[in-house]
């Protein structure tokens, strides 16, 4: 199944984060290393922008023979659609480059759940039970095409999928959850504190087990609560909340 890994270097909160080194390799390389352990993701394509700030990312992908497609920086929905369209897939998996602890088993399980339920859109993030940073979205390409043609709000153009999950009357929505709630754990990288936490996890677990799992991380953090606490003060989905604020101004101007 086609997977698009959305990434850019111009993050305002932690510029160049996807290229910051973890154990001698750029963070996005460590991320892709984990994604390549999935059973269902093929091809895997990095979707970045045409801005000069993302030239180093595109050059890195070329040097490592990682497929990369480039598009709009601000209209991320268009960038995503244009990256997917040449493949004419039935379904697309959306992943983001700020999640270097991505779990291959969680991704595969979410895809299986999506296909078995014949859903139009499936996510493990709308009803969070996994750590923030293990987010997966799977959806029909036909639904993505609808969003690309019809979405107008800033939050719908900047974040790819809100048009889909905000229209449950049109699309069958799947919620992939687990029994244990670990949503209070923050494993995504938006701020320096996030990167510090992830770097500590890699330093501790990767040298002896490069394929360390979510359970391995949770067990290690249980004995190192000071690491888990490094970034717990940061709110979830800050970027999306900023886009929602833009929606109000957009609506008033029409």
N, C-alpha and C positions, 0 to 999 in steps of 0.2 A: 504494500500500500504506500502511495506517495506520502512522504513526510516533508513538510517545510519547516525549517528551523529559522525563525525570525530573529534577526540580530542586527545591531548597529553599534557604532563606536561613539556616537554623540550623546550619550546619556548625560543629562544635566546633573544628576546626583552622584554619579561615579563615572566620569568620562573614560572611555577606552576600556571599560570593565571586561569586555569579552576577550581582550588581548592581554589582560594582566596575567602574569605567569603563576602557575600552580605546579610546584615540583618541576620547574624547568620548561613547562609547556604552556602555551596560551590557554586560558580558561576554556575557550570554545573547543579547543582540541581535546581537552580532558572530557568535556561534555559529549562530543561526538564519539569518543572512545566508548563511552557508556551506551550511547544510542545504538552503536553497531552490534551490541549484544542482544538486541531485540530479535524476535523471530519474524515480525511482520513488516518492518520498515524497509522498503526498497521501491524506488530510489529515495535517498535522503538528499535534500537540496537546501543550501543556505540561501535565505531571502534577505538581502540587504539593500541599502539605498544607493542611488547614483551620486550622492554627495562625495566630495573629495575626502571628507573625513572617514569614509568607509573604503577608500582605496586600499589601505593596509589590510583590511579584512578580506577583500576580494583577492588581493595578491597572496595572502596566506592560503586561501582556499585553492588557488591555482597551483601553488607550490606543493600542496599535499594531495592534489587530484581530487578535491572535494567539489562537487557541483555547486555552482553559485549563480544566482540570478539577481539582477539589480533593478530597482524601480523607485517610486516616489518615497521620499523620506516622511512626509506628513500624511499622505493618503495611504496608510498602511494596507487598507482593504484592497486598493487598486494594485499595490505592489504584490500582495499575496495572490490575488486572482491572476495577475499577469504571469506570475511565476508558475502557477499550477496549470493554467490553460493549455500550454503546449503538450502536456502529458495526457490530456483528456481523461482524467481518472474518474472512477465511480465515487470514490471517497478520498478524503484528504485528512491527514493528521497534522494538527498545528502544535508546534512546540516553540518555546522561546529561549533565546540564548543566555538568559540570566539564571538558568536552572542547572548548574553543573553537577548536582547530585541526583539527576533524573534516574528513575528506576526502570530498567528494561522490563521487568516482570509486571509492574504497574501499567506501563504503556501497552504491553501485549494484552493484558487482562481487560483494559478499557476498550481496546479495539474489538476483542472477542465479544464483550458485552454489547457494544454498538451493533455489530453485525447480527448477533443472535436475536436482539430485540427489534431489528429492522427499523432502527431510529434514523431520523434525519440529522440530528445533532446529539452528541453525547459528550459529557464532561465529568470530571471528578472534582471540579472546583466550584460549581454553583451551590452545592450542598457540601461544604468542605468537611472532610474527615481525614484526609492525608495531609502531611506537612506542606506548608506553603513552599512551593518549589518543585513539587512532583506533579504539577498541573499537566493535564492532557486534554485535548479537544479533538474529536473525530466527527466529521460531517460529510454529507453528500456534496459532491462538486456542484450539482444542480442547485442546491440551496445556497452555496457560496455565490454562484452566478446571480441568483435572485438578489442577494445582498449587494453585490457589486453594481447591479443596475439600479436598485431602488433606494439604498441607504443614503441619507442626507445629513443626519445629525453628526456633529464632530465626534461624539463617542462611538458612533457606528463606523466612521471612516478611519479613526485612529486605532481601533482595537479589534477589527476584523469580524468578530462573531456576535456582538450584542444584538444586531438586527435579527439574528436567528433565534437566540434564546428569549428575546423580548416579544416574539410572536409565536407563542405556543398554540395559538389557534390555527397556525399554518404548518407548523413543523412538529413532528413527534420528538419530544425531548427526553433523552436518557440521562439519568443521574447515577453515576458509578460511585459507590461508597463502600466503606469497610466498617466492620463492627466497632473496632477501637477508634476513638477520636484522637488523632494526633495533629489536628489542624492548628493547635496553638504553637507548634514548632515552626520556625521560619528558616527555610533553607534556600530561599531565592536570594539573588545578589542585586541590590539596588543602591546600597549605601556602603561606606567603608567598613562599618561594623558587620555587615552581611558577609563581605569578602573575608574578613578576619575569621569569622566562624567557619566558613567553608574551608578556608586554608588550613585551619587547625584539624578539621576532620580528615582531609586528605593526608596531612603530615602524619597523622596517627594511624590511619587504616590502609592507605594505598601501598606503602612499601612491602607489606607482607601479604596483601590480598587486593590486587588492582580491581577485582570484580566485587568489592564490598557491597553489601546490600543495605536496604533500608533498615532491616532488623539489626544489622551490624552497627549502623550509625546510632540507632536509638539506644542500643545496649551501651555503646561507648559514652554517649551523652549522659546517660543515667549515672555514670561514675565520674563525669566531668560537667556538673551542672553549671559551672562558671562559664563554660563555652556556650552552652545552650542559651544562657542569659545575655550573651553579648549583644544580641539584636532584638530581643523581645519587646523593646520599647517602640519599634517601628510598626506602623499600621499596615494592614494588608490592602493591596490594590490602590495605592496612593495615586498612581498615574491615571487609572480609570476614573477615580473620583474627580480629578482635575478636568477630565474631558466632560464629565457630566455637568460641571459648572459652566463650561463653554456652551453646552446645549441650551441653557436658559437664555444666554445672550443671542444665540443663533435664532431661537424661536421668536424672541422679541423683535428681531430685526426684519422678520418676514411679514 
